[in-house]
Amino acid sequence: MSTPNTQDNLDLATIARDVADRAPAGSLEKAVAGSVAVTCATTRTFEEAKDVLGGLEPEEIREPAIAFLERLAMERA
């Protein structure tokens, strides 16, 4: 997979924010997508975003957030 650049991270943030906005309030989906949106909006590269998400607590959100980020990046490739 190619390494997304800063613009790609901003695009991923926009997509994740759209998913979070559509997800039911209080749902795991909203927490995961929101976490990915904020992380992508505040990092420069895919690797940096993935690294930041790797430190996310609680674990119930961390693993799905990393998987969601990877899925978004693959869809954009």
PyRosetta script that sets phi, psi and omega in degrees:
from pyrosetta import init, pose_from_sequence

init()
pose = pose_from_sequence("MSTPNTQDNLDLATIARDVADRAPAGSLEKAVAGSVAVTCATTRTFEEAKDVLGGLEPEEIREPAIAFLERLAMERA")
pose.set_psi(1, 137.9)
pose.set_omega(1, 178.1)
pose.set_phi(2, -74.8)
pose.set_psi(2, 157.9)
pose.set_omega(2, -178.5)
pose.set_phi(3, -86.1)
pose.set_psi(3, 115.7)
pose.set_omega(3, 177.1)
pose.set_phi(4, -64.6)
pose.set_psi(4, 147.5)
pose.set_omega(4, 178.7)
pose.set_phi(5, -96.2)
pose.set_psi(5, -173.7)
pose.set_omega(5, -177.3)
pose.set_phi(6, -57.2)
pose.set_psi(6, -43.1)
pose.set_omega(6, 178.9)
pose.set_phi(7, -61.6)
pose.set_psi(7, -39.3)
pose.set_omega(7, 176.7)
pose.set_phi(8, -61.8)
pose.set_psi(8, -41.1)
pose.set_omega(8, 178.1)
pose.set_phi(9, -60.7)
pose.set_psi(9, -40.4)
pose.set_omega(9, 178.2)
pose.set_phi(10, -65.9)
pose.set_psi(10, -37.6)
pose.set_omega(10, 176.3)
pose.set_phi(11, -64.6)
pose.set_psi(11, -43.5)
pose.set_omega(11, 178.0)
pose.set_phi(12, -62.4)
pose.set_psi(12, -38.8)
pose.set_omega(12, 178.3)
pose.set_phi(13, -62.0)
pose.set_psi(13, -41.3)
pose.set_omega(13, 179.8)
pose.set_phi(14, -64.6)
pose.set_psi(14, -44.5)
pose.set_omega(14, 179.0)
pose.set_phi(15, -63.5)
pose.set_psi(15, -46.2)
pose.set_omega(15, -179.7)
pose.set_phi(16, -62.6)
pose.set_psi(16, -39.6)
pose.set_omega(16, 178.6)
pose.set_phi(17, -63.2)
pose.set_psi(17, -39.8)
pose.set_omega(17, 177.0)
pose.set_phi(18, -61.1)
pose.set_psi(18, -43.1)
pose.set_omega(18, 178.3)
pose.set_phi(19, -63.3)
pose.set_psi(19, -45.0)
pose.set_omega(19, 179.8)
pose.set_phi(20, -61.8)
pose.set_psi(20, -41.2)
pose.set_omega(20, -179.4)
pose.set_phi(21, -63.5)
pose.set_psi(21, -31.7)
pose.set_omega(21, -179.0)
pose.set_phi(22, -85.7)
pose.set_psi(22, -17.6)
pose.set_omega(22, -176.1)
pose.set_phi(23, -74.8)
pose.set_psi(23, 149.3)
pose.set_omega(23, 178.2)
pose.set_phi(24, -61.3)
pose.set_psi(24, 142.4)
pose.set_omega(24, 178.0)
pose.set_phi(25, -57.1)
pose.set_psi(25, 135.6)
pose.set_omega(25, 177.5)
pose.set_phi(26, 79.3)
pose.set_psi(26, 2.6)
pose.set_omega(26, -177.5)
pose.set_phi(27, -83.8)
pose.set_psi(27, 157.5)
pose.set_omega(27, 174.9)
pose.set_phi(28, -60.7)
pose.set_psi(28, -39.5)
pose.set_omega(28, 179.7)
pose.set_phi(29, -58.8)
pose.set_psi(29, -42.5)
pose.set_omega(29, 179.7)
pose.set_phi(30, -66.1)
pose.set_psi(30, -42.0)
pose.set_omega(30, 179.5)
pose.set_phi(31, -64.7)
pose.set_psi(31, -43.7)
pose.set_omega(31, -179.1)
pose.set_phi(32, -65.7)
pose.set_psi(32, -52.6)
pose.set_omega(32, -178.0)
pose.set_phi(33, -63.8)
pose.set_psi(33, -39.1)
pose.set_omega(33, 177.8)
pose.set_phi(34, -63.7)
pose.set_psi(34, -40.6)
pose.set_omega(34, 177.9)
pose.set_phi(35, -63.2)
pose.set_psi(35, -42.9)
pose.set_omega(35, 179.2)
pose.set_phi(36, -66.8)
pose.set_psi(36, -40.0)
pose.set_omega(36, 179.7)
pose.set_phi(37, -60.7)
pose.set_psi(37, -49.3)
pose.set_omega(37, -178.6)
pose.set_phi(38, -65.7)
pose.set_psi(38, -42.1)
pose.set_omega(38, -178.9)
pose.set_phi(39, -63.3)
pose.set_psi(39, -46.4)
pose.set_omega(39, -179.5)
pose.set_phi(40, -66.8)
pose.set_psi(40, -33.4)
pose.set_omega(40, 179.9)
pose.set_phi(41, -70.7)
pose.set_psi(41, -19.7)
pose.set_omega(41, -174.8)
pose.set_phi(42, -115.4)
pose.set_psi(42, 10.6)
pose.set_omega(42, 177.0)
pose.set_phi(43, -124.8)
pose.set_psi(43, 163.8)
pose.set_omega(43, -175.5)
pose.set_phi(44, -97.9)
pose.set_psi(44, -28.9)
pose.set_omega(44, -175.1)
pose.set_phi(45, -132.6)
pose.set_psi(45, 161.9)
pose.set_omega(45, 175.4)
pose.set_phi(46, -57.4)
pose.set_psi(46, -45.1)
pose.set_omega(46, -178.3)
pose.set_phi(47, -62.1)
pose.set_psi(47, -41.2)
pose.set_omega(47, 178.3)
pose.set_phi(48, -64.6)
pose.set_psi(48, -43.0)
pose.set_omega(48, 178.4)
pose.set_phi(49, -61.8)
pose.set_psi(49, -44.5)
pose.set_omega(49, -180.0)
pose.set_phi(50, -63.6)
pose.set_psi(50, -39.9)
pose.set_omega(50, 178.4)
pose.set_phi(51, -63.7)
pose.set_psi(51, -43.9)
pose.set_omega(51, 178.6)
pose.set_phi(52, -62.7)
pose.set_psi(52, -44.9)
pose.set_omega(52, 179.0)
pose.set_phi(53, -63.4)
pose.set_psi(53, -27.8)
pose.set_omega(53, 177.8)
pose.set_phi(54, -63.5)
pose.set_psi(54, -18.6)
pose.set_omega(54, 177.9)
pose.set_phi(55, -101.6)
pose.set_psi(55, 5.9)
pose.set_omega(55, -177.1)
pose.set_phi(56, -68.0)
pose.set_psi(56, 138.5)
pose.set_omega(56, 173.9)
pose.set_phi(57, -121.2)
pose.set_psi(57, 143.0)
pose.set_omega(57, 2.2)
pose.set_phi(58, -82.1)
pose.set_psi(58, 165.9)
pose.set_omega(58, -177.9)
pose.set_phi(59, -59.2)
pose.set_psi(59, -30.1)
pose.set_omega(59, -179.0)
pose.set_phi(60, -62.7)
pose.set_psi(60, -21.1)
pose.set_omega(60, 177.3)
pose.set_phi(61, -99.6)
pose.set_psi(61, -33.8)
pose.set_omega(61, -175.5)
pose.set_phi(62, -55.9)
pose.set_psi(62, -58.1)
pose.set_omega(62, -175.6)
pose.set_phi(63, -62.1)
pose.set_psi(63, -47.0)
pose.set_omega(63, 176.6)
pose.set_phi(64, -62.9)
pose.set_psi(64, -32.4)
pose.set_omega(64, 179.6)
pose.set_phi(65, -67.2)
pose.set_psi(65, -42.9)
pose.set_omega(65, 177.6)
pose.set_phi(66, -63.5)
pose.set_psi(66, -43.5)
pose.set_omega(66, 179.2)
pose.set_phi(67, -63.0)
pose.set_psi(67, -40.8)
pose.set_omega(67, 178.9)
pose.set_phi(68, -64.8)
pose.set_psi(68, -44.2)
pose.set_omega(68, 176.7)
pose.set_phi(69, -58.3)
pose.set_psi(69, -47.8)
pose.set_omega(69, -179.9)
pose.set_phi(70, -61.7)
pose.set_psi(70, -41.3)
pose.set_omega(70, 179.5)
pose.set_phi(71, -64.5)
pose.set_psi(71, -44.0)
pose.set_omega(71, 177.5)
pose.set_phi(72, -60.2)
pose.set_psi(72, -44.4)
pose.set_omega(72, -178.8)
pose.set_phi(73, -64.0)
pose.set_psi(73, -39.5)
pose.set_omega(73, 179.0)
pose.set_phi(74, -65.3)
pose.set_psi(74, -40.2)
pose.set_omega(74, -180.0)
pose.set_phi(75, -66.1)
pose.set_psi(75, -30.3)
pose.set_omega(75, -179.9)
pose.set_phi(76, -84.1)
pose.set_psi(76, -14.8)
pose.set_omega(76, -176.6)
pose.set_phi(77, -70.5)
pose.dump_pdb("model.pdb")
